[in-house]
Amino acid sequence: MSGAGAERKRLGQADAGGQPWREWGPYVAERAWGTVREDYSEWGTAWDYFPHDHARSRVYRWNEDGLAGICDDQQRFVFALAFWNGRDPILKERIFGLGGPEGNHGEDPKEYWWYLDSTPTHSWMTWRYHYPQAEFPYAGLAEANRERGRDQPEYELIDTGVFDENRYWAITADYAKAGPTDLCVRITVANRGPDEETLHVLPTMWFRNTWMWGLPGRGEPPVITADGTRLVADHQRLGRLVLTGAGDPTPLLCDNESNAQRLWNLPNRTPYPKDGINDHVVHGADTVNPEGVGTKGALHYTVTVPAGESVELRLRLTLHGPVDEGPACDLTGGFDEVMAARLAEADDFFAALTPDGAGKDEALVLRQAVAGLMWSKQFYHYDVARWLKGDPYAEAPPESHQHGRNARWSHMTNCEVISMPDTWEYPWYAAWDLAFHCVAIAHVDPGYAKSQLLLLLQEWYMHPNGQLPAYEWAFDDVNPPVHAWAALKVFEIDGAGDFGFLKRVLHKLLMNFTWWVNRKDSTGNNIFEGGFLGLDNIGPFDRSSHLPVDGTLEQSDGTAWMASYALNLLEISLVLAHKDPAYADLAPKFFEHFAYIAAASRQAGLWDEDDSFYYDVLRETGGATVPLRVRSVVGLLPLAATATISTIALARLPELTSRLRWFLSNKPEYADVVGGRRINNGQQHRLLSMVGQDRLLRILSRMFDEKEFLSEYGLRALSKAHKDEPYTVSLGGTEFGVGYEPGESTTGVFGGNSNWRGPVWFPVNFLLIEALRRYYRFYGDDLLVEYPTGSGHKLTLGAIADDLSQRLVKLFLDDPDGRRPVFGDVPKFQQDPDWHDLVPFYEYFHGDTGAGLGASHQTGWTALVANLILRTRR
């Protein structure tokens, strides 16, 4: 069997429930401190309540974090790596970074690590980390960023000089599964510096502390015992875990219990608390159990490596039955065979995935994008009702906790592996991020992608009123309704055969669609609000907060999202109606709702005839109307509300055809939004579009203008014209403004850590490229558009979609000078071969230079680069 076939077979076994190949995976966050789940403070100050300084000593309540962490799908046990360079004040057990209030652009990790490889079943994985040999500058990083303003760049680890003369450890962890619960681990420690150096390496295993919750059946702690060069761990539900290390490591044991004395000057439950191994290795303290028993254990290696050389460490983690001691773990020949086989199978899997037309660099980006998606899967636990009232044996949260953040979501119980936007900055799911993740994941693991889309629609996630949870900082916030669009894309990528999946999605989305109609169309005029809608500081004021004046903000993007939503549900209904005529009754509903929304958008003043653009409109209670003339993606999103229906599809559904004829005959005022008819490939097609052809060409003229939206690396979120002409508006006696900011945000609106005022973002670029392709399917080669605007060069919309895709892809590729735009002007990344092919996937990108910005591991929606490579090269 080929390697690609071997991995596909494992996926099939996992989907069918035959072999639990997904049971163990990289489901451990890079950060669990500073999260909402761990915050029991009076005022909801998560970063202050559980800071980084507490993390090594304080037990987490809801989930764990670690370096290159592996756990089971309920996170009962965790395996991760820890290091000490002999100079740091603490062990390196987790990625360090600044909390939201500390950074000059919000939260930000201050280290360098990469997810280089992973198959969908995690049968093969590779993680990379660069660890300074000098003392890690914790205090210096914090101090320098505190002193910088929002108009200055962030102060990063590379700026401190700790990597000068290559004085760092390049650490690579390779994981290969011999079976679903039999994991071979190879740690390669390379000394890149000019001198011999010593490194302490501590592969660590521990049990998540659930015995302190005070819940029935969870009171007896599991046990880890030292046994020579092994750690033997017994768990009541899992059975026996054995971690075996080659060579002669020293087992160190402590307890996964808080060091209450250090944290709060209270008595400890154990003399060997969570930071016992840290204190023993760093300070020589007697804080590890001399009896070799605990709930957290490490195999302590001390390796001395000459300059330019490397050392390899081998371990094997296996799960056995509750009684069986298990066979002696093979760390020699059998180990080598497993590692070689899984790597070869991974190579074959990605070779089969990569299009023939893709170059070597594109293949590298594609593979690392998939790796980031796979490593971003995390165990996520959050029982909101219990979080609100506290655990039985714990001190009750303050009264304000009961009425503050997420108090309306007490029905929610999260206890699954979920795809996260970023493993450090956003170690919690977000509804619209997750939808984009699934569209990328579907190319390698459609079963998992479908399960993720269905998860948020389950009754323990979706609110009883039909709202989908936005994200843990505020489930009540509203994310764009892209779930239906994502379900259609995943359905198509998976071969367009899983009608049961589409039915399940549709049944639940009917409730969500109704919630939108009832809650976000306050005047009942088919013009929608919605708040920030994921676009953070895109406007002159925070759209999710109280308006500066009494009134209603009618949103161009909110209306476009709902028009698109109606079309997506129409398409799903049409697909299902071909298999089950009962669904034909739904199609007219969504067709008519789309028509009402599209027509209303033309009549309500969202479209500005003079500017040839869509804007948000503020309707004051006194009757005044204020168009917010900010040229941004808010006004481009109406382009995405488009679909085509062929006469063949309509011929199969005579009831729908009859209804459409009646509707157009009796309500001719809606004929424009239905659009014209065209013959393509012998079929007649009808265009459903929020934007007619005349307005389409006028908007595209702005969108393809290099002085406005079109950059060398995709579409900017805000027109560059606002650089010289910032938009200002006076509301309630206060001036509000928006200017073009191609890089990090200089404003504190929405926390200041997310900027939609100029950079290039993948999700909206991807949606607009998809829209151009749909228009091309209708207009074909007959419609040519000047591209770029003013160039005199005309292309079809299909060719323009291809070019926009390539602009986005080249963010990550070597240019003719051997530079990757994503790295910006950092010489180490651009010139050092040890760094240059380690590709980061940022949250967004500088609107002029393409440099990566924001969250550095946003391989969620930025992994859509994989879809672009697959589409354009095929």
NORQUI-V596712 format. One line per field, one symbol per residue. phi: phi as a letter, one per 20 degrees, with the letter a starting at -180 (. if undefined). A space follows every 10 residues. Layout:
phi->???
This chain:
phi->.fffffffff fffffenfce fefdaeedfe bdfmdffeed ffdmeffefc egfeffddff edadcrelfc befdlfcccb dcbbencffb fedbfeaefg feffcnfafc bcbbdeaaff emfbbcccbd dfefgfegff ffffffeeef edffedgfff nfefllebee dcdddceeag cbdeccdddd eeeecfcdce dcfccbdffd fefmegmcee ffcdcfbmec ddddcgdfod dcdddfncfd fccbdfcfef fffcldfefb fcfgeffgff ffdmfeddff emcrdbbcde dcddcfgmdb cddcbbdcdc ffdgfnfffe dcffffffgf ffffffgfff ffffffffef fffffgffff gffffefcfc caefffffen fgeeffffgf ffcdgmfedf ffcdbbecfd fbfdfcebfc geggffgfff fgfdbfffgf ffffgfeffe dgfgeofeff affagffdeg edffgfffff gffeolceff ffffffgffg ffffggffdd cfemdmdddp nflmelefdf bffedfffcf qceedffgff gfffgfffff ffffffffeb gffffegggf ffffgfffff feeenfedff elbecfcedf gfofdcfeed ebfgeefgff ebbcceffff ffcfffgfff fffffecffe ffffnedbdc lndecdedbf dffffgffff fffeefecef dfcpeffcff fffecgecbd cmncecbccf cfdffddegl nmdbcddqfe dfffgffffg fgfffffeem ffddcfbfgn emedcfffff ffffffffff gdefegemde ggemdeggff deffdfeeee defbcgfddn ffbmgeceff fffggfffff ffee
